[in-house]
Amino acid sequence: MSRIVVFGAGGNAGRRVVAEAVSRGHAVTAVVRDPGGHEGVRGHGVTLVAGDVTRAESVAAVAAGHDAVISTVYRADVPADEFYTSAADALVAGLSRAGVERLVTVGVGTALEVAPGVAMHDTPDFPEEYRRFSVGHSSEIAILAGSGLDWVVVTPPPVFLDAQAERTGVYRAGGGAVLPAEEGAPAFSYADLAVALVDEATERRHTRAVVAVA
């Protein structure tokens, strides 16, 4: 059994990560900004706590004594470059203080490469308003790469994930490029993204890398 911290535990991905980890017998500390608004996350094997992923002292406090951290955080009210840079800085500092090496975060699919050295968000017709979010989100990668953490950025396809689809437990994993679509394959689901995230947190299949999943 592993002890796993999940930041952003109240979101679409976070809730499914909590459920996936608990179903495998792991102990989960579910971190949200306001526990009172996420009582549904509580349950057997889950400790619901308040925390701020952009404050190193908060990260250190909730991560102490755990084996791995999964971050699924998102803020619509803060510019992406500001939020994800602050979160990455705090995670690096806070996890180092807590003695936790393994960090798994969710990447943004539009930052994956569509050609060698060319991210989707850098292609000519990519909408500028979405580019700002994609570039801002992916700013965390340089910060993690410069740290001593055993990190991995698990990145779903650059399309909306299916919030209703059931878990299949099956997914493909690649490198930092968009994985080609398979004919007849369903849309990738949050439930299967959760499978990939928990696999990485507990089995450490990749290290210090961006990993596309589909």
C-alpha positions in Angstrom: 0.0 0.0 0.0 1.2 3.5 -0.9 0.4 6.8 0.8 -0.6 9.2 -2.0 -1.3 13.0 -1.9 -3.7 14.3 -4.5 -3.8 18.0 -5.1 -6.9 19.2 -7.0 -8.8 16.3 -5.6 -12.2 18.0 -6.2 -11.8 18.3 -9.9 -12.8 16.0 -12.8 -9.4 14.3 -12.9 -8.7 14.6 -9.1 -11.9 12.9 -8.0 -11.2 9.9 -10.3 -7.6 9.7 -9.2 -8.8 9.5 -5.5 -11.3 6.7 -6.4 -8.8 4.8 -8.5 -6.1 4.9 -5.8 -8.5 3.9 -3.0 -9.8 1.0 -5.2 -6.3 -0.4 -5.3 -5.9 -0.2 -1.5 -3.8 2.9 -1.3 -4.3 5.5 1.4 -5.1 9.0 -0.1 -4.8 12.5 1.3 -7.1 14.5 -0.9 -6.1 18.2 -1.0 -8.6 21.0 -1.9 -8.7 24.7 -1.2 -12.1 24.4 0.6 -12.9 21.0 2.1 -16.4 22.2 2.9 -17.2 22.4 -0.8 -16.0 18.8 -1.5 -17.5 16.6 1.2 -18.3 14.0 -1.5 -14.6 13.2 -1.8 -14.5 11.9 1.8 -14.7 8.1 2.2 -12.9 5.0 3.3 -9.2 5.4 2.8 -9.5 9.1 2.1 -8.4 12.0 4.3 -9.7 15.3 3.1 -7.6 18.3 3.9 -7.2 22.0 3.0 -4.1 23.0 1.2 -2.6 25.4 -1.3 -0.5 24.0 -4.1 1.1 27.4 -4.7 2.6 27.7 -1.2 5.6 25.6 -0.4 4.9 25.4 3.3 1.4 24.0 2.6 2.8 21.5 0.2 5.4 20.3 2.7 2.8 20.1 5.5 0.4 17.8 3.6 3.0 15.8 1.8 5.1 14.8 4.9 5.0 11.0 5.5 3.7 10.2 2.0 5.2 8.1 -0.8 4.1 10.1 -3.9 2.2 13.2 -5.0 -0.3 13.5 -7.9 -1.2 17.1 -9.0 -4.3 17.6 -11.1 -4.8 21.2 -10.3 -6.5 23.9 -12.4 -7.5 27.5 -11.8 -9.7 29.4 -14.2 -9.3 32.7 -12.3 -5.5 33.0 -12.5 -3.4 33.3 -15.6 -2.0 29.9 -16.5 1.7 31.1 -16.6 1.3 32.6 -13.1 -0.6 29.7 -11.6 1.4 26.7 -13.0 4.8 28.4 -12.4 3.8 29.2 -8.8 2.5 25.6 -8.3 5.7 24.0 -9.8 7.9 26.2 -7.6 6.0 25.4 -4.5 5.8 21.7 -5.3 9.6 21.5 -5.9 10.4 23.4 -2.6 7.6 21.8 -0.5 8.3 18.2 -1.6 12.0 18.6 -1.0 11.3 19.8 2.5 8.9 16.9 3.1 11.4 14.3 1.7 9.0 13.1 -1.0 10.7 12.5 -4.4 7.9 11.2 -6.7 5.7 13.8 -8.3 3.1 13.0 -11.1 1.4 16.0 -12.7 -1.2 16.3 -15.5 0.1 18.0 -18.6 -1.8 19.8 -21.4 -2.2 17.9 -24.7 -1.8 21.0 -26.9 1.8 21.3 -25.6 2.7 17.9 -27.1 4.7 17.9 -30.3 3.0 17.4 -33.7 6.4 17.4 -35.5 9.9 17.2 -34.2 10.5 20.3 -32.0 7.1 21.7 -32.9 4.4 21.8 -30.2 0.8 21.9 -31.3 0.3 25.3 -29.7 3.1 26.7 -31.9 1.5 25.7 -35.2 0.3 28.6 -37.4 -3.4 28.3 -37.1 -3.5 27.5 -33.3 -5.9 30.0 -31.6 -3.9 32.6 -29.6 -6.3 32.6 -26.6 -5.7 28.8 -26.2 -2.0 29.2 -26.9 -1.6 31.4 -23.8 -3.1 28.7 -21.6 -1.1 25.9 -23.2 2.2 27.7 -23.0 1.5 28.9 -19.5 0.5 25.4 -18.3 3.6 23.8 -19.8 5.9 26.3 -18.0 6.0 23.9 -15.2 8.1 21.5 -17.2 11.3 23.6 -17.2 10.9 24.1 -13.4 10.5 20.4 -12.7 13.4 19.6 -15.1 15.7 21.8 -13.0 14.7 20.1 -9.8 15.9 17.0 -8.0 12.5 15.4 -8.0 11.6 12.2 -9.7 8.8 13.8 -11.8 6.7 12.8 -14.7 4.1 14.9 -16.6 1.3 12.6 -17.8 -0.3 14.3 -20.8 -3.7 13.3 -22.3 -4.7 13.9 -25.9 -5.3 17.5 -27.1 -9.1 17.0 -27.1 -11.7 17.3 -24.4 -11.7 14.2 -22.2 -14.9 12.1 -21.8 -16.2 12.8 -18.3 -19.0 10.2 -18.6 -17.1 7.2 -20.1 -16.4 4.3 -17.8 -13.0 3.0 -16.8 -11.4 0.5 -19.2 -8.1 0.3 -17.5 -6.4 0.3 -20.9 -4.3 3.1 -22.4 -1.3 3.7 -24.6 1.8 5.7 -23.5 4.4 7.4 -25.6 6.9 10.2 -25.4 6.4 14.0 -25.8 4.5 13.8 -29.1 0.8 13.5 -29.8 -0.1 9.8 -30.1 -1.8 9.0 -33.4 -5.5 8.2 -33.1 -6.5 4.6 -33.5 -9.4 3.9 -35.7 -12.6 3.1 -33.8 -11.1 4.0 -30.4 -13.3 5.9 -28.0 -12.5 9.3 -26.6 -10.0 9.1 -23.8 -11.7 9.3 -20.5 -10.9 11.0 -17.2 -11.2 7.5 -15.6 -8.5 6.1 -17.7 -6.3 9.2 -17.2 -6.6 8.4 -13.5 -5.4 4.8 -14.1 -2.3 6.2 -15.8 -1.6 8.7 -13.1 -1.9 6.2 -10.3 0.2 3.7 -12.3 3.0 6.3 -12.5 2.7 7.3 -8.8 3.0 3.7 -7.6 5.0 1.9 -10.3 7.2 4.6 -11.5 7.1 3.5 -15.1 8.8 6.7 -16.4 11.1 9.2 -14.7 11.8 12.9 -15.4 9.8 12.9 -18.6 6.7 14.1 -20.4 4.6 11.1 -21.2 1.7 11.2 -23.7 -1.2 8.9 -23.0 -4.2 8.0 -25.1 
